[in-house]
């Protein structure tokens, strides 16, 4: 091999899919394109772009390479998708039904968010499909101490369960207090803490949140 080539590197003209820089490059690309097209970045979340029009607004939510578009009129949706297809290769998946493990049910009465399947998957993952549902998220009068009972050797399951429950609070805000209690023992959980989270068992799984 020519020794002079050992000191050479390849300079990419564009990001390659799969590289860690690709996500940042894509985000900058589509973000700049939307801003130059009249959209403004939301102060609450940089992944949300809003464009105000005379008769309403158009909102785009970006998660990696997935886009959610909502609006005041169907015509705005059609025009925006046509506009984006001129710049990017896109696939129209139609009306939103499922996103990030959240089921979306839309009707004339409103929009409902549901995480039933997510909860069932997590129960199966943690070997809890046979658990019995309870009426309250955490046993009444239960007191969890910092160093009581046996120490949990493998803390991964405890942290995964708490993380899953935390994500469930999107549609199950009634779990927020219990998740807050569980978070206090994330660094060094003991068996009573793990048992308490298992007993929680994501009760009343079919519950949904209406928007």
ChimeraX attribute file (.defattr): number of C-alpha atoms within 10 A of each C-alpha:
attribute: neighborCount
match mode: 1-to-1
recipient: residues
	/A:1	5
	/A:2	5
	/A:3	7
	/A:4	7
	/A:5	8
	/A:6	8
	/A:7	6
	/A:8	8
	/A:9	7
	/A:10	5
	/A:11	6
	/A:12	7
	/A:13	6
	/A:14	8
	/A:15	14
	/A:16	12
	/A:17	10
	/A:18	8
	/A:19	9
	/A:20	10
	/A:21	11
	/A:22	15
	/A:23	16
	/A:24	12
	/A:25	14
	/A:26	15
	/A:27	16
	/A:28	12
	/A:29	11
	/A:30	16
	/A:31	20
	/A:32	12
	/A:33	14
	/A:34	18
	/A:35	14
	/A:36	10
	/A:37	11
	/A:38	12
	/A:39	20
	/A:40	17
	/A:41	17
	/A:42	13
	/A:43	9
	/A:44	7
	/A:45	9
	/A:46	12
	/A:47	16
	/A:48	20
	/A:49	21
	/A:50	19
	/A:51	17
	/A:52	13
	/A:53	11
	/A:54	5
	/A:55	7
	/A:56	11
	/A:57	15
	/A:58	18
	/A:59	20
	/A:60	19
	/A:61	17
	/A:62	17
	/A:63	13
	/A:64	12
	/A:65	10
	/A:66	10
	/A:67	14
	/A:68	13
	/A:69	17
	/A:70	17
	/A:71	17
	/A:72	13
	/A:73	12
	/A:74	10
	/A:75	9
	/A:76	17
	/A:77	16
	/A:78	10
	/A:79	10
	/A:80	15
	/A:81	15
	/A:82	12
	/A:83	12
	/A:84	14
	/A:85	12
	/A:86	9
	/A:87	10
	/A:88	10
	/A:89	7
	/A:90	14
	/A:91	9
	/A:92	8
	/A:93	7
	/A:94	6
	/A:95	11
	/A:96	13
	/A:97	12
	/A:98	13
	/A:99	11
	/A:100	8
	/A:101	14
	/A:102	19
	/A:103	18
	/A:104	18
	/A:105	15
	/A:106	15
	/A:107	7
	/A:108	5
	/A:109	8
	/A:110	9
	/A:111	13
	/A:112	17
	/A:113	20
	/A:114	23
	/A:115	25
	/A:116	19
	/A:117	14
	/A:118	18
	/A:119	21
	/A:120	15
	/A:121	14
	/A:122	18
	/A:123	18
	/A:124	12
	/A:125	11
	/A:126	12
	/A:127	11
	/A:128	15
	/A:129	13
	/A:130	8
	/A:131	14
	/A:132	10
	/A:133	14
	/A:134	14
	/A:135	9
	/A:136	13
	/A:137	21
	/A:138	20
	/A:139	13
	/A:140	7
	/A:141	6
	/A:142	9
	/A:143	9
	/A:144	15
	/A:145	12
	/A:146	12
	/A:147	14
	/A:148	12
	/A:149	11
	/A:150	11
	/A:151	15
	/A:152	16
	/A:153	10
	/A:154	9
	/A:155	16
	/A:156	12
	/A:157	12
	/A:158	24
	/A:159	19
	/A:160	14
	/A:161	21
	/A:162	22
	/A:163	15
	/A:164	16
	/A:165	23
	/A:166	19
	/A:167	20
	/A:168	24
	/A:169	15
	/A:170	17
	/A:171	18
	/A:172	21
	/A:173	13
	/A:174	13
	/A:175	21
	/A:176	17
	/A:177	13
	/A:178	18
	/A:179	24
	/A:180	12
	/A:181	14
	/A:182	23
	/A:183	16
	/A:184	13
	/A:185	18
	/A:186	17
	/A:187	9
	/A:188	15
	/A:189	25
	/A:190	22
	/A:191	17
	/A:192	20
	/A:193	27
	/A:194	21
	/A:195	11
	/A:196	18
	/A:197	21
	/A:198	19
	/A:199	18
	/A:200	22
	/A:201	23
	/A:202	25
	/A:203	19
	/A:204	14
	/A:205	17
	/A:206	11
	/A:207	14
	/A:208	19
	/A:209	14
	/A:210	14
	/A:211	9
